[in-house]
């Protein structure tokens, strides 16, 4: 399985380098192109990660595949809710404004980052409190 992770890491790395060169050679200063590049890499990494998780779950324990799919549905619902709530406010201090859809997608990613960051801190605090009481 380590071989698969290494291969996927190399593929994503090479894809990042190729897309970076394409992005920078096409003017580089255009914020819309940079955002599209970033989102493409993010989506590629998430798709690969989800695919690997589903593959590993199906291989190790087919019954856990249902739980994994329920978690995936929950994540998709969270992303759709964040997208619906996002405003798509204009970028500050930028000469050429990205398109409205890019601004909305950027707000969605920022909102998701905040929610996941708060969730991570809450999980850490919960784990510390639980470990303090169990020891």
N, C-alpha and C positions, 0 to 999 in steps of 0.2 A: 504494500500500500504506500510505503514511502516513495517508491519509484513514481507512482501516479502523482503524488503531491509535488515532487520535484519537476516532473514534466509539465504539470499545470502551472507551476510557478514560473518556469521558463517561458511557457507560451504567453502567459499574461505579461511578463516582463518584456518580451520581444514585441508584443502587441502595443504595450505602452510606449516603447521607444519609437516604433514605426509611426504610431499616431502622433507622438510628440513632434517628430521631425516634420510630418505633414502639416501639423497645426502651426508650427513655428515658421515653416517655409511659406505658408499662405498669408503672411502678414503679421502673425503673432500678436498684434495689438488689438485685434478684434475680440472683444469680450465674449461675444456670442459663440465664436469658434472654440475658445478656450472652455467655455461652459459645456458645450456639446462634447468635447473631448473628455472632460472630467466625468460627465454623466455616462458616457459610453463605457469608460473603464469601470466605473462603479457598477453599472448594470452587468457587465461581463463578469466581474468578480462575484457578484451576488448570484448570478445564474450558475456559475461553476460551483460555488459553495453549496447552494441548494441542491444541485444535481448530485454532488458527492454525498451530501447528508442522506438524500433519498436512496442512493445506491447502497451506502453502508447500512442503512436501516433495513432495506430489503434483504441484504445478504446476511446480516447478523440475526435479526429477529423480525420476521415479516409482520408480526402483530404490532410492533412498535411503529410500523409504517403508517398506520391509521392515526396514531397520536401525532406523528410528525406532520402529516397532512393537515390535521386540525390546527397545529401551531402555524403552519404556512398560511392557512386561511385567515387566522388571526392577524398575522403580520400584513397580509394583503389588505385586510380591512383597516388596519391602523394607517397604512400608507394612503389608502383612498380617503379616509377621514381627514388626514393631514392635508391632502391635496385639495379637498373641498373647502377647508377652512383657510387655506393660504390666500393672501391678498394679491401678491405679485407687485409689491411696491417698487417704484423706480430705484435704481442703484444710485448711490450718492457719489459724487466726485468722479464720475465716469463721463468721458467725452461722448462716446458712442454708446447709447443705451442698448442693452440686449432686447430681444423681442419679448413680447408680453408672456408668451408661453415659457420662455427661459426664466423670466423673473418669477413666475408662479412656481416653476419646478425648483428654483433656488430657495424660495421661501419654504417649500415643502420639505426639502432636505434639511434646512436649518431647524425647522420645527421638529422633525424626526430626531435630529441630533440632540436637541434639548430634551425631548421626552426620553430617549434612550440613555442620555447622560444622567438624568434624574433617577431613572430606573436602576442604573448601575450603582449609583451612590446609595440608594435605598437598599439594594441587595447586599452591599458591603456592610452597611450598618446593621441590617437584620442578621447577617451571618455572624458578626462580632457579638451581638447581643445573645444570639442562640448559643454560640460557643461558650460564652461566659456562664450561662446557666446550666449547660450540660456538663461542664468540667467540675 
